[in-house]
Amino acid sequence: MAVSAISCFEVSLLVKQRKLELPLPVGEWLTEALSASGVDCLPVTCEISRLSVSLQDIHKDPADRIIIATAISHNALLASVDCVFPEYSELAGRLVAR
């Protein structure tokens, strides 16, 4: 299992904006959440950046586009409840929703 580094950015931003409260400082929480669960953090590469821009203009949120591009680049399944993600044909067979 893995998450895109942009997901760590989003958590950090939500904490800064006081939209999310964590039991630890965000840096400690991210370190513990990743290491304790065995989840890898995938970097945002040049290829992922390029791919995120080349996607159809369905989702306007650049962070979500990077998450989609990360899944495509790594040929990975993507778990999301985002209602816009299924509109991406590139995610066919890769999207796991709850």
MIPATI-960670 format. One record per residue (C-alpha): residue in three letters; x, y, z; chain. Coordinates in Angstrom, 1 decimal, m for minus. Example, Ala and Ser with C-alpha at 12.3 -4.5 7.8 and 13.67 -1.06 7.14 Angstrom:
BEGIN
+--------+--------+--------+--------+------+
! torlum !     px !     py !     pz ! tise !
+--------+--------+--------+--------+------+
!    Ala !   12.3 !   m4.5 !    7.8 !    A !
!    Ser !   13.7 !   m1.1 !    7.1 !    A !
+--------+--------+--------+--------+------+
//
This chain:
BEGIN
+--------+--------+--------+--------+------+
! torlum !     px !     py !     pz ! tise !
+--------+--------+--------+--------+------+
!    Met !    0.0 !    0.0 !    0.0 !    A !
!    Ala !    1.1 !    3.5 !   m0.7 !    A !
!    Val !    0.0 !    7.1 !   m0.8 !    A !
!    Ser !    1.1 !   10.0 !   m3.0 !    A !
!    Ala !    3.3 !   12.6 !   m1.4 !    A !
!    Ile !    0.6 !   15.1 !   m2.4 !    A !
!    Ser !   m1.8 !   13.4 !    0.1 !    A !
!    Cys !    0.7 !   14.3 !    2.9 !    A !
!    Phe !    0.6 !   17.9 !    1.5 !    A !
!    Glu !   m3.2 !   17.9 !    1.7 !    A !
!    Val !   m3.2 !   16.6 !    5.3 !    A !
!    Ser !   m0.7 !   19.3 !    6.3 !    A !
!    Leu !   m2.7 !   22.0 !    4.5 !    A !
!    Leu !   m5.9 !   20.9 !    6.2 !    A !
!    Val !   m4.2 !   21.1 !    9.6 !    A !
!    Lys !   m2.8 !   24.5 !    8.9 !    A !
!    Gln !   m6.3 !   25.7 !    7.8 !    A !
!    Arg !   m7.7 !   24.3 !   11.0 !    A !
!    Lys !  m10.0 !   22.0 !    9.0 !    A !
!    Leu !   m8.4 !   18.9 !   10.5 !    A !
!    Glu !   m7.2 !   18.3 !   14.0 !    A !
!    Leu !   m4.7 !   15.6 !   14.7 !    A !
!    Pro !   m3.6 !   14.2 !   18.1 !    A !
!    Leu !    0.1 !   14.9 !   17.3 !    A !
!    Pro !    2.0 !   17.7 !   15.4 !    A !
!    Val !    1.4 !   17.0 !   11.7 !    A !
!    Gly !    5.0 !   15.9 !   11.0 !    A !
!    Glu !    5.0 !   13.4 !   13.8 !    A !
!    Trp !    1.5 !   12.2 !   12.8 !    A !
!    Leu !    2.5 !   11.6 !    9.2 !    A !
!    Thr !    5.7 !    9.8 !   10.2 !    A !
!    Glu !    3.8 !    7.6 !   12.6 !    A !
!    Ala !    0.8 !    7.0 !   10.3 !    A !
!    Leu !    3.1 !    5.9 !    7.4 !    A !
!    Ser !    5.7 !    3.8 !    9.3 !    A !
!    Ala !    3.3 !    2.2 !   11.8 !    A !
!    Ser !    1.0 !    1.0 !    9.0 !    A !
!    Gly !    3.7 !    0.0 !    6.5 !    A !
!    Val !    2.3 !    2.5 !    3.9 !    A !
!    Asp !    4.9 !    3.9 !    1.5 !    A !
!    Cys !    4.9 !    7.5 !    0.4 !    A !
!    Leu !    5.3 !    7.8 !   m3.4 !    A !
!    Pro !    7.1 !   10.9 !   m4.7 !    A !
!    Val !    5.6 !   13.3 !   m7.2 !    A !
!    Thr !    7.9 !   12.7 !  m10.2 !    A !
!    Cys !    8.3 !   14.6 !  m13.4 !    A !
!    Glu !    6.3 !   11.9 !  m15.2 !    A !
!    Ile !    3.5 !   12.1 !  m12.7 !    A !
!    Ser !    3.4 !   15.8 !  m13.0 !    A !
!    Arg !    3.3 !   15.6 !  m16.8 !    A !
!    Leu !    0.6 !   12.9 !  m16.7 !    A !
!    Ser !   m1.5 !   14.9 !  m14.2 !    A !
!    Val !   m1.6 !   17.9 !  m16.7 !    A !
!    Ser !   m2.4 !   15.6 !  m19.7 !    A !
!    Leu !   m5.5 !   14.1 !  m18.0 !    A !
!    Gln !   m8.9 !   15.2 !  m19.2 !    A !
!    Asp !  m10.1 !   18.4 !  m17.6 !    A !
!    Ile !  m12.7 !   16.7 !  m15.4 !    A !
!    His !  m11.2 !   17.5 !  m12.0 !    A !
!    Lys !  m10.1 !   21.0 !  m11.3 !    A !
!    Asp !   m8.2 !   20.2 !   m8.1 !    A !
!    Pro !   m4.5 !   19.8 !   m9.1 !    A !
!    Ala !   m3.8 !   17.6 !   m6.0 !    A !
!    Asp !   m6.5 !   15.2 !   m7.0 !    A !
!    Arg !   m5.1 !   15.1 !  m10.5 !    A !
!    Ile !   m1.7 !   14.2 !   m9.1 !    A !
!    Ile !   m3.2 !   11.4 !   m7.0 !    A !
!    Ile !   m4.9 !   10.0 !  m10.2 !    A !
!    Ala !   m1.7 !   10.3 !  m12.2 !    A !
!    Thr !    0.3 !    8.6 !   m9.4 !    A !
!    Ala !   m2.1 !    5.6 !   m9.5 !    A !
!    Ile !   m1.9 !    5.4 !  m13.3 !    A !
!    Ser !    1.9 !    5.8 !  m13.3 !    A !
!    His !    2.3 !    3.0 !  m10.8 !    A !
!    Asn !   m0.4 !    0.9 !  m12.4 !    A !
!    Ala !   m2.0 !    0.8 !   m8.9 !    A !
!    Leu !   m5.5 !    0.5 !   m7.5 !    A !
!    Leu !   m6.8 !    3.8 !   m6.2 !    A !
!    Ala !   m9.1 !    3.9 !   m3.1 !    A !
!    Ser !  m11.3 !    7.0 !   m3.1 !    A !
!    Val !  m14.7 !    8.2 !   m2.3 !    A !
!    Asp !  m14.4 !   11.2 !   m4.6 !    A !
!    Cys !  m17.5 !   11.2 !   m6.8 !    A !
!    Val !  m15.6 !   12.7 !   m9.8 !    A !
!    Phe !  m12.8 !   10.1 !  m10.0 !    A !
!    Pro !  m15.0 !    7.5 !  m11.8 !    A !
!    Glu !  m15.4 !    9.9 !  m14.7 !    A !
!    Tyr !  m11.8 !    9.3 !  m15.7 !    A !
!    Ser !  m11.6 !    6.5 !  m18.2 !    A !
!    Glu !   m7.9 !    6.1 !  m17.3 !    A !
!    Leu !   m9.1 !    4.8 !  m13.9 !    A !
!    Ala !  m11.2 !    2.0 !  m15.4 !    A !
!    Gly !  m10.5 !   m1.1 !  m13.4 !    A !
!    Arg !   m8.2 !    0.8 !  m11.0 !    A !
!    Leu !  m10.8 !    2.6 !   m8.8 !    A !
!    Val !  m11.8 !    1.1 !   m5.5 !    A !
!    Ala !  m14.6 !    3.0 !   m3.8 !    A !
!    Arg !  m16.2 !    2.4 !   m0.4 !    A !
+--------+--------+--------+--------+------+
//
